[in-house]
Amino acid sequence: MHPAIAAMGQVKVSQQRGIHRRRLDRSDWKPAAYRLAALGYYTDDGRLMYAGRAGTGLTVAELKRLARRLGPLQAARMPLDVPPPRESRFGSPLELSRVHWVRPEVVVEVTYLTWTEDNLLRQVSYQGERQDKPARQVVRSPPHP
């Protein structure tokens, strides 16, 4: 896909049948063949942290739109303060050499099942871009009890 690292935020969160809804911020994109977005969130001290990937919810039309939207935001370096994990219990690891990084300026919304013990989102689905909040204001909120 052409999305990316997204940032989790202080946003309205709803739960439907175990699915949480959250706004995120995009900061990298991949070729359309990969069809996934790397996601992230800002910490209270301003660091951008990896939160996992969204591999579903992207149509061909949305991939093309994201390519146009994220292309001008291309960055020479990974914007994360800590690289993504090299191994994962859920799915394959992110291949950093294939990621096209962008500045984390685009906010998106995803649904997900839960956060894992290693602070990654699980069963994530892309829902669309959001324009109602600046990316730097998107931080991970505390988990639901």
OpenMM code with the backbone's topology and positions (N, CA, C; nanometers):
from openmm import Vec3, app, unit

residues = "MET HIS PRO ALA ILE ALA ALA MET GLY GLN VAL LYS VAL SER GLN GLN ARG GLY ILE HIS ARG ARG ARG LEU ASP ARG SER ASP TRP LYS PRO ALA ALA TYR ARG LEU ALA ALA LEU GLY TYR TYR THR ASP ASP GLY ARG LEU MET TYR ALA GLY ARG ALA GLY THR GLY LEU THR VAL ALA GLU LEU LYS ARG LEU ALA ARG ARG LEU GLY PRO LEU GLN ALA ALA ARG MET PRO LEU ASP VAL PRO PRO PRO ARG GLU SER ARG PHE GLY SER PRO LEU GLU LEU SER ARG VAL HIS TRP VAL ARG PRO GLU VAL VAL VAL GLU VAL THR TYR LEU THR TRP THR GLU ASP ASN LEU LEU ARG GLN VAL SER TYR GLN GLY GLU ARG GLN ASP LYS PRO ALA ARG GLN VAL VAL ARG SER PRO PRO HIS PRO".split()
positions = [
    Vec3(0.0839, -0.1164, 0.0000),
    Vec3(0.0000, 0.0000, 0.0000),
    Vec3(0.0883, 0.1226, 0.0000),
    Vec3(0.0346, 0.2360, 0.0201),
    Vec3(0.1143, 0.3575, 0.0236),
    Vec3(0.1004, 0.4270, 0.1570),
    Vec3(0.0615, 0.3583, 0.2628),
    Vec3(0.0526, 0.4192, 0.3918),
    Vec3(0.1721, 0.3960, 0.4791),
    Vec3(0.1402, 0.3908, 0.6094),
    Vec3(0.2522, 0.4148, 0.6865),
    Vec3(0.2485, 0.4060, 0.8337),
    Vec3(0.3459, 0.4708, 0.8915),
    Vec3(0.3557, 0.4771, 1.0354),
    Vec3(0.2482, 0.5728, 1.0802),
    Vec3(0.1688, 0.5303, 1.1690),
    Vec3(0.0608, 0.6153, 1.2139),
    Vec3(0.0749, 0.6363, 1.3621),
    Vec3(0.0177, 0.7426, 1.4118),
    Vec3(0.0321, 0.7694, 1.5548),
    Vec3(-0.1002, 0.7531, 1.6256),
    Vec3(-0.0994, 0.6829, 1.7362),
    Vec3(-0.2202, 0.6615, 1.8149),
    Vec3(-0.2558, 0.7898, 1.8868),
    Vec3(-0.3828, 0.8098, 1.9139),
    Vec3(-0.4167, 0.9376, 1.9714),
    Vec3(-0.5169, 0.9427, 2.0819),
    Vec3(-0.5225, 1.0582, 2.1471),
    Vec3(-0.6249, 1.0888, 2.2457),
    Vec3(-0.7495, 1.1210, 2.1659),
    Vec3(-0.8268, 1.0211, 2.1393),
    Vec3(-0.9419, 1.0383, 2.0520),
    Vec3(-1.0573, 0.9584, 2.1070),
    Vec3(-1.1718, 0.9789, 2.0462),
    Vec3(-1.2877, 0.9002, 2.0855),
    Vec3(-1.2624, 0.7552, 2.0481),
    Vec3(-1.2842, 0.6665, 2.1397),
    Vec3(-1.2643, 0.5237, 2.1166),
    Vec3(-1.3965, 0.4545, 2.1424),
    Vec3(-1.4416, 0.3762, 2.0460),
    Vec3(-1.5642, 0.3002, 2.0673),
    Vec3(-1.5310, 0.1524, 2.0600),
    Vec3(-1.6106, 0.0716, 2.1250),
    Vec3(-1.5879, -0.0724, 2.1219),
    Vec3(-1.7152, -0.1396, 2.0742),
    Vec3(-1.7030, -0.2193, 1.9677),
    Vec3(-1.8146, -0.2952, 1.9144),
    Vec3(-1.7677, -0.4383, 1.8957),
    Vec3(-1.8265, -0.5307, 1.9706),
    Vec3(-1.7882, -0.6716, 1.9606),
    Vec3(-1.6379, -0.6908, 1.9732),
    Vec3(-1.5769, -0.6217, 2.0663),
    Vec3(-1.4337, -0.6376, 2.0886),
    Vec3(-1.3463, -0.5581, 1.9943),
    Vec3(-1.4053, -0.4774, 1.9062),
    Vec3(-1.3266, -0.3985, 1.8120),
    Vec3(-1.3195, -0.2549, 1.8625),
    Vec3(-1.1997, -0.1986, 1.8679),
    Vec3(-1.1800, -0.0606, 1.9105),
    Vec3(-1.1597, 0.0259, 1.7865),
    Vec3(-1.2018, 0.1507, 1.7923),
    Vec3(-1.1830, 0.2437, 1.6811),
    Vec3(-1.0920, 0.3560, 1.7304),
    Vec3(-0.9927, 0.3931, 1.6492),
    Vec3(-0.8934, 0.4906, 1.6905),
    Vec3(-0.8471, 0.5726, 1.5712),
    Vec3(-0.8126, 0.6977, 1.5914),
    Vec3(-0.7488, 0.7796, 1.4883),
    Vec3(-0.5979, 0.7597, 1.4966),
    Vec3(-0.5321, 0.7606, 1.3826),
    Vec3(-0.3874, 0.7387, 1.3761),
    Vec3(-0.3227, 0.8378, 1.2813),
    Vec3(-0.1918, 0.8475, 1.2879),
    Vec3(-0.1166, 0.9388, 1.2031),
    Vec3(-0.0200, 0.8588, 1.1155),
    Vec3(-0.0177, 0.8864, 0.9849),
    Vec3(0.0619, 0.8088, 0.8892),
    Vec3(0.1994, 0.8708, 0.8717),
    Vec3(0.3023, 0.7888, 0.8689),
    Vec3(0.4354, 0.8451, 0.8477),
    Vec3(0.5248, 0.7634, 0.7548),
    Vec3(0.4738, 0.6645, 0.6880),
    Vec3(0.5518, 0.5972, 0.5841),
    Vec3(0.4574, 0.5374, 0.4824),
    Vec3(0.5080, 0.4982, 0.3673),
    Vec3(0.4220, 0.4314, 0.2703),
    Vec3(0.5011, 0.3230, 0.2014),
    Vec3(0.4294, 0.2244, 0.1496),
    Vec3(0.4914, 0.1105, 0.0830),
    Vec3(0.4318, 0.0973, -0.0565),
    Vec3(0.4999, 0.0273, -0.1469),
    Vec3(0.4421, 0.0032, -0.2783),
    Vec3(0.3079, -0.0683, -0.2665),
    Vec3(0.2201, -0.0458, -0.3628),
    Vec3(0.0837, -0.0999, -0.3568),
    Vec3(0.0800, -0.2509, -0.3397),
    Vec3(0.1801, -0.3206, -0.3858),
    Vec3(0.1802, -0.4666, -0.3747),
    Vec3(0.1775, -0.5131, -0.2296),
    Vec3(0.2253, -0.4321, -0.1382),
    Vec3(0.2295, -0.4737, 0.0014),
    Vec3(0.0978, -0.4510, 0.0730),
    Vec3(0.0259, -0.3496, 0.0345),
    Vec3(-0.1068, -0.3220, 0.0885),
    Vec3(-0.1135, -0.3263, 0.2400),
    Vec3(-0.0245, -0.2575, 0.3040),
    Vec3(-0.0338, -0.2475, 0.4488),
    Vec3(0.0230, -0.1146, 0.4940),
    Vec3(-0.0187, -0.0730, 0.6112),
    Vec3(0.0289, 0.0523, 0.6687),
    Vec3(0.1004, 0.0226, 0.7986),
    Vec3(0.2190, 0.0784, 0.8150),
    Vec3(0.2866, 0.0711, 0.9437),
    Vec3(0.2282, 0.1830, 1.0289),
    Vec3(0.2007, 0.1540, 1.1543),
    Vec3(0.1334, 0.2489, 1.2416),
    Vec3(0.2200, 0.2852, 1.3606),
    Vec3(0.1955, 0.4001, 1.4184),
    Vec3(0.2709, 0.4435, 1.5344),
    Vec3(0.1911, 0.5408, 1.6183),
    Vec3(0.2488, 0.5823, 1.7283),
    Vec3(0.1843, 0.6790, 1.8167),
    Vec3(0.2923, 0.7636, 1.8830),
    Vec3(0.2545, 0.8823, 1.9266),
    Vec3(0.3468, 0.9699, 1.9979),
    Vec3(0.3368, 0.9450, 2.1474),
    Vec3(0.4510, 0.9465, 2.2131),
    Vec3(0.4546, 0.9349, 2.3590),
    Vec3(0.4365, 1.0743, 2.4190),
    Vec3(0.4172, 1.0805, 2.5493),
    Vec3(0.4007, 1.2094, 2.6170),
    Vec3(0.5219, 1.3003, 2.5989),
    Vec3(0.6403, 1.2405, 2.5813),
    Vec3(0.7605, 1.3225, 2.5621),
    Vec3(0.7930, 1.3456, 2.4140),
    Vec3(0.6976, 1.3159, 2.3234),
    Vec3(0.7120, 1.3505, 2.1823),
    Vec3(0.7805, 1.2497, 2.0929),
    Vec3(0.8109, 1.1299, 2.1425),
    Vec3(0.8751, 1.0282, 2.0580),
    Vec3(0.7702, 0.9539, 1.9766),
    Vec3(0.8020, 0.9229, 1.8504),
    Vec3(0.7127, 0.8466, 1.7637),
    Vec3(0.7486, 0.6990, 1.7757),
    Vec3(0.6542, 0.6169, 1.8208),
    Vec3(0.6779, 0.4757, 1.8478),
    Vec3(0.5968, 0.3883, 1.7520),
    Vec3(0.6529, 0.2744, 1.7140),
    Vec3(0.5863, 0.1785, 1.6268),
    Vec3(0.4728, 0.1095, 1.7014),
    Vec3(0.3574, 0.0929, 1.6330),
    Vec3(0.2412, 0.0298, 1.6964),
    Vec3(0.1870, -0.0886, 1.6179),
    Vec3(0.2490, -0.1244, 1.5060),
    Vec3(0.2002, -0.2373, 1.4279),
    Vec3(0.1632, -0.1960, 1.2864),
    Vec3(0.0827, -0.2821, 1.2198),
    Vec3(0.0468, -0.2593, 1.0796),
    Vec3(-0.1010, -0.2816, 1.0572),
    Vec3(-0.1535, -0.2128, 0.9567),
    Vec3(-0.2900, -0.2366, 0.9104),
    Vec3(-0.2788, -0.3004, 0.7731),
    Vec3(-0.3281, -0.4204, 0.7589),
    Vec3(-0.3159, -0.4908, 0.6320),
    Vec3(-0.4462, -0.5085, 0.5572),
    Vec3(-0.5567, -0.4726, 0.6188),
    Vec3(-0.6857, -0.4851, 0.5519),
    Vec3(-0.7559, -0.3502, 0.5515),
    Vec3(-0.8627, -0.3413, 0.4723),
    Vec3(-0.9420, -0.2202, 0.4668),
    Vec3(-0.9017, -0.1233, 0.3581),
    Vec3(-0.8014, -0.1572, 0.2780),
    Vec3(-0.7537, -0.0678, 0.1730),
    Vec3(-0.8016, -0.1136, 0.0363),
    Vec3(-0.8798, -0.0304, -0.0303),
    Vec3(-0.9242, -0.0604, -0.1660),
    Vec3(-0.8176, -0.0134, -0.2646),
    Vec3(-0.8283, -0.0564, -0.3894),
    Vec3(-0.7347, -0.0114, -0.4923),
    Vec3(-0.7437, 0.1399, -0.5077),
    Vec3(-0.8657, 0.1937, -0.5072),
    Vec3(-0.8842, 0.3387, -0.5202),
    Vec3(-0.8184, 0.4128, -0.4039),
    Vec3(-0.8323, 0.3601, -0.2821),
    Vec3(-0.7715, 0.4253, -0.1655),
    Vec3(-0.6196, 0.4162, -0.1714),
    Vec3(-0.5661, 0.3047, -0.2201),
    Vec3(-0.4211, 0.2922, -0.2357),
    Vec3(-0.3673, 0.3981, -0.3308),
    Vec3(-0.4367, 0.4194, -0.4415),
    Vec3(-0.3942, 0.5206, -0.5388),
    Vec3(-0.4024, 0.6602, -0.4783),
    Vec3(-0.5096, 0.6873, -0.4049),
    Vec3(-0.5262, 0.8182, -0.3421),
    Vec3(-0.4151, 0.8423, -0.2396),
    Vec3(-0.3847, 0.7395, -0.1601),
    Vec3(-0.2785, 0.7522, -0.0605),
    Vec3(-0.1418, 0.7722, -0.1260),
    Vec3(-0.1195, 0.7087, -0.2393),
    Vec3(0.0074, 0.7268, -0.3105),
    Vec3(0.0247, 0.8737, -0.3486),
    Vec3(-0.0814, 0.9349, -0.3983),
    Vec3(-0.0754, 1.0769, -0.4344),
    Vec3(-0.0589, 1.1646, -0.3099),
    Vec3(-0.1253, 1.1292, -0.2041),
    Vec3(-0.1232, 1.2085, -0.0800),
    Vec3(0.0114, 1.1987, -0.0082),
    Vec3(0.0694, 1.0793, -0.0020),
    Vec3(0.1916, 1.0573, 0.0747),
    Vec3(0.3199, 1.0802, -0.0044),
    Vec3(0.3124, 1.0720, -0.1366),
    Vec3(0.4316, 1.0910, -0.2197),
    Vec3(0.5107, 1.2172, -0.1875),
    Vec3(0.4445, 1.3331, -0.1794),
    Vec3(0.5165, 1.4574, -0.1488),
    Vec3(0.5737, 1.4629, -0.0068),
    Vec3(0.5311, 1.3732, 0.0800),
    Vec3(0.5779, 1.3727, 0.2191),
    Vec3(0.6968, 1.2796, 0.2409),
    Vec3(0.7516, 1.2249, 0.1324),
    Vec3(0.8604, 1.1280, 0.1434),
    Vec3(0.9766, 1.1829, 0.2262),
    Vec3(1.0321, 1.0968, 0.3122),
    Vec3(1.1430, 1.1344, 0.4007),
    Vec3(1.2621, 1.0425, 0.3769),
    Vec3(1.3812, 1.0955, 0.3936),
    Vec3(1.5030, 1.0167, 0.3724),
    Vec3(1.5278, 0.9166, 0.4848),
    Vec3(1.4751, 0.9443, 0.6043),
    Vec3(1.5003, 0.8581, 0.7201),
    Vec3(1.3709, 0.8111, 0.7851),
    Vec3(1.3805, 0.7004, 0.8546),
    Vec3(1.2685, 0.6489, 0.9323),
    Vec3(1.2366, 0.7492, 1.0432),
    Vec3(1.1106, 0.7928, 1.0567),
    Vec3(1.0768, 0.8921, 1.1585),
    Vec3(1.0601, 0.8360, 1.2998),
    Vec3(1.0615, 0.7044, 1.3136),
    Vec3(1.0449, 0.6430, 1.4454),
    Vec3(1.1669, 0.6676, 1.5336),
    Vec3(1.1433, 0.6853, 1.6622),
    Vec3(1.2543, 0.7015, 1.7561),
    Vec3(1.3168, 0.5680, 1.7937),
    Vec3(1.2408, 0.4602, 1.7825),
    Vec3(1.2888, 0.3247, 1.8090),
    Vec3(1.2446, 0.2386, 1.6909),
    Vec3(1.3358, 0.1656, 1.6254),
    Vec3(1.2962, 0.0834, 1.5108),
    Vec3(1.1916, -0.0215, 1.5488),
    Vec3(1.1084, -0.0617, 1.4519),
    Vec3(1.0108, -0.1680, 1.4780),
    Vec3(1.0819, -0.2978, 1.5152),
    Vec3(1.0149, -0.3863, 1.5886),
    Vec3(1.0769, -0.5142, 1.6250),
    Vec3(1.1095, -0.5972, 1.5010),
    Vec3(1.2173, -0.6725, 1.5082),
    Vec3(1.2588, -0.7597, 1.3970),
    Vec3(1.1788, -0.8893, 1.3938),
    Vec3(1.1188, -0.9260, 1.5048),
    Vec3(1.0393, -1.0484, 1.5121),
    Vec3(0.9021, -1.0151, 1.5674),
    Vec3(0.8048, -1.0990, 1.5334),
    Vec3(0.6690, -1.0766, 1.5817),
    Vec3(0.6008, -1.2098, 1.6055),
    Vec3(0.5238, -1.2168, 1.7139),
    Vec3(0.4444, -1.3376, 1.7394),
    Vec3(0.3262, -1.3446, 1.6438),
    Vec3(0.2819, -1.2284, 1.5967),
    Vec3(0.1644, -1.2206, 1.5101),
    Vec3(0.2066, -1.1688, 1.3736),
    Vec3(0.2100, -1.2545, 1.2729),
    Vec3(0.2462, -1.2123, 1.1383),
    Vec3(0.3962, -1.2027, 1.1190),
    Vec3(0.4347, -1.1591, 1.0011),
    Vec3(0.5764, -1.1482, 0.9675),
    Vec3(0.6309, -1.0125, 1.0112),
    Vec3(0.7633, -1.0049, 1.0347),
    Vec3(0.8220, -0.8773, 1.0744),
    Vec3(0.8188, -0.7764, 0.9594),
    Vec3(0.8202, -0.6493, 0.9941),
    Vec3(0.8226, -0.5422, 0.8958),
    Vec3(0.9589, -0.5406, 0.8281),
    Vec3(0.9622, -0.5428, 0.6936),
    Vec3(1.0880, -0.5392, 0.6188),
    Vec3(1.1263, -0.3932, 0.5973),
    Vec3(1.2116, -0.3417, 0.6844),
    Vec3(1.2464, -0.1999, 0.6820),
    Vec3(1.3060, -0.1551, 0.5499),
    Vec3(1.3790, -0.2429, 0.4811),
    Vec3(1.4415, -0.2048, 0.3546),
    Vec3(1.3387, -0.1799, 0.2446),
    Vec3(1.2161, -0.2244, 0.2635),
    Vec3(1.1118, -0.2055, 0.1621),
    Vec3(1.0150, -0.0921, 0.1944),
    Vec3(1.0343, -0.0284, 0.3068),
    Vec3(0.9438, 0.0790, 0.3481),
    Vec3(0.9888, 0.2111, 0.2874),
    Vec3(0.8944, 0.2862, 0.2342),
    Vec3(0.9187, 0.4221, 0.1860),
    Vec3(0.8647, 0.5154, 0.2942),
    Vec3(0.9531, 0.5742, 0.3716),
    Vec3(0.9118, 0.6562, 0.4852),
    Vec3(0.8616, 0.7919, 0.4398),
    Vec3(0.7670, 0.8446, 0.5125),
    Vec3(0.7177, 0.9806, 0.4898),
    Vec3(0.7127, 1.0539, 0.6235),
    Vec3(0.7055, 1.1863, 0.6164),
    Vec3(0.6891, 1.2645, 0.7390),
    Vec3(0.5546, 1.2284, 0.8015),
    Vec3(0.5470, 1.2124, 0.9323),
    Vec3(0.4216, 1.1721, 0.9981),
    Vec3(0.3241, 1.2884, 1.0103),
    Vec3(0.2583, 1.3214, 0.8994),
    Vec3(0.1672, 1.4352, 0.8962),
    Vec3(0.0233, 1.3966, 0.8664),
    Vec3(-0.0007, 1.2736, 0.8257),
    Vec3(-0.1349, 1.2303, 0.7862),
    Vec3(-0.1952, 1.1453, 0.8976),
    Vec3(-0.3143, 1.1798, 0.9407),
    Vec3(-0.3831, 1.1066, 1.0470),
    Vec3(-0.4863, 1.0143, 0.9841),
    Vec3(-0.4885, 0.8892, 1.0296),
    Vec3(-0.5852, 0.7917, 0.9788),
    Vec3(-0.6595, 0.7275, 1.0944),
    Vec3(-0.7678, 0.6598, 1.0614),
    Vec3(-0.8445, 0.5852, 1.1609),
    Vec3(-0.8349, 0.4375, 1.1278),
    Vec3(-0.8181, 0.3553, 1.2307),
    Vec3(-0.8154, 0.2102, 1.2146),
    Vec3(-0.9057, 0.1474, 1.3199),
    Vec3(-0.9462, 0.0241, 1.2944),
    Vec3(-1.0088, -0.0567, 1.3983),
    Vec3(-0.9083, -0.1649, 1.4343),
    Vec3(-0.9152, -0.2135, 1.5577),
    Vec3(-0.8225, -0.3182, 1.6009),
    Vec3(-0.8879, -0.3980, 1.7118),
    Vec3(-0.8396, -0.5199, 1.7306),
    Vec3(-0.8949, -0.6070, 1.8333),
    Vec3(-0.8430, -0.5703, 1.9717),
    Vec3(-0.7095, -0.5574, 1.9841),
    Vec3(-0.6501, -0.5304, 2.1151),
    Vec3(-0.5054, -0.4861, 2.0989),
    Vec3(-0.4444, -0.4424, 2.2088),
    Vec3(-0.3004, -0.4200, 2.2168),
    Vec3(-0.2377, -0.5484, 2.2705),
    Vec3(-0.1250, -0.5899, 2.2138),
    Vec3(-0.0546, -0.7080, 2.2631),
    Vec3(0.0304, -0.6694, 2.3844),
    Vec3(0.0872, -0.7695, 2.4505),
    Vec3(0.1734, -0.7441, 2.5662),
    Vec3(0.2985, -0.6658, 2.5290),
    Vec3(0.3411, -0.6756, 2.4014),
    Vec3(0.4592, -0.6008, 2.3583),
    Vec3(0.4220, -0.4687, 2.2907),
    Vec3(0.3052, -0.4131, 2.3255),
    Vec3(0.2606, -0.2805, 2.2817),
    Vec3(0.2416, -0.2661, 2.1314),
    Vec3(0.1894, -0.3700, 2.0675),
    Vec3(0.1557, -0.3637, 1.9260),
    Vec3(0.0057, -0.3859, 1.9099),
    Vec3(-0.0509, -0.3225, 1.8073),
    Vec3(-0.1920, -0.3430, 1.7776),
    Vec3(-0.2110, -0.4793, 1.7121),
    Vec3(-0.3236, -0.5439, 1.7389),
    Vec3(-0.3517, -0.6760, 1.6826),
    Vec3(-0.4806, -0.6707, 1.6016),
    Vec3(-0.4803, -0.7381, 1.4853),
    Vec3(-0.5936, -0.7465, 1.3930),
    Vec3(-0.6440, -0.6071, 1.3569),
    Vec3(-0.5585, -0.5337, 1.2884),
    Vec3(-0.5838, -0.3935, 1.2548),
    Vec3(-0.6410, -0.3817, 1.1142),
    Vec3(-0.7394, -0.2933, 1.0971),
    Vec3(-0.8000, -0.2672, 0.9671),
    Vec3(-0.8083, -0.1164, 0.9438),
    Vec3(-0.7588, -0.0726, 0.8298),
    Vec3(-0.7625, 0.0689, 0.7906),
    Vec3(-0.9062, 0.1108, 0.7626),
    Vec3(-0.9476, 0.2255, 0.8170),
    Vec3(-1.0836, 0.2756, 0.7970),
    Vec3(-1.0885, 0.4028, 0.7140),
    Vec3(-0.9816, 0.4804, 0.7120),
    Vec3(-0.9808, 0.6026, 0.6322),
    Vec3(-0.8964, 0.7122, 0.6943),
    Vec3(-0.8753, 0.8166, 0.6162),
    Vec3(-0.7972, 0.9311, 0.6621),
    Vec3(-0.8849, 1.0248, 0.7448),
    Vec3(-0.8246, 1.0886, 0.8430),
    Vec3(-0.8920, 1.1887, 0.9271),
    Vec3(-0.8205, 1.3223, 0.9077),
    Vec3(-0.8961, 1.4311, 0.9075),
    Vec3(-0.8351, 1.5629, 0.8915),
    Vec3(-0.8720, 1.6573, 1.0049),
    Vec3(-0.9263, 1.6031, 1.1123),
    Vec3(-0.9752, 1.6865, 1.2216),
    Vec3(-0.8774, 1.7017, 1.3378),
    Vec3(-0.7544, 1.6499, 1.3238),
    Vec3(-0.6581, 1.6578, 1.4337),
    Vec3(-0.5165, 1.6578, 1.3764),
    Vec3(-0.4291, 1.7489, 1.4229),
    Vec3(-0.2899, 1.7464, 1.3774),
    Vec3(-0.2193, 1.6190, 1.4248),
    Vec3(-0.1304, 1.5678, 1.3428),
    Vec3(-0.0609, 1.4426, 1.3741),
    Vec3(0.0128, 1.4482, 1.5078),
    Vec3(0.0738, 1.5605, 1.5418),
    Vec3(0.1508, 1.5698, 1.6663),
    Vec3(0.0632, 1.5607, 1.7906),
    Vec3(-0.0665, 1.5780, 1.7765),
    Vec3(-0.1572, 1.5663, 1.8908),
    Vec3(-0.2095, 1.4244, 1.9088),
    Vec3(-0.1687, 1.3348, 1.8218),
    Vec3(-0.2165, 1.1970, 1.8287),
    Vec3(-0.1220, 1.1169, 1.9174),
    Vec3(-0.1713, 1.0778, 2.0352),
    Vec3(-0.0920, 1.0007, 2.1308),
    Vec3(-0.1716, 0.8784, 2.1736),
    Vec3(-0.1033, 0.7799, 2.2254),
    Vec3(-0.1725, 0.6598, 2.2724),
    Vec3(-0.2444, 0.6908, 2.4033),
    Vec3(-0.3719, 0.6615, 2.4063),
    Vec3(-0.4469, 0.6826, 2.5296),
    Vec3(-0.4423, 0.5555, 2.6132),
    Vec3(-0.4717, 0.5661, 2.7428),
    Vec3(-0.4671, 0.4475, 2.8291),
    Vec3(-0.5644, 0.3402, 2.7804),
    Vec3(-0.5302, 0.2125, 2.7996),
    Vec3(-0.6207, 0.1049, 2.7580),
    Vec3(-0.7482, 0.1050, 2.8406),
    Vec3(-0.8548, 0.0506, 2.7799),
    Vec3(-0.9815, 0.0370, 2.8519),
    Vec3(-0.9675, -0.0671, 2.9618),
    Vec3(-1.0362, -0.0460, 3.0753),
    Vec3(-1.0300, -0.1461, 3.1837),
    Vec3(-1.0968, -0.2761, 3.1423),
] * unit.nanometer
topology = app.Topology()
chain = topology.addChain("A")
for resn in residues:
    res = topology.addResidue(resn, chain)
    for name in ("N", "CA", "C"):
        topology.addAtom(name, app.Element.getBySymbol(name[0]), res)
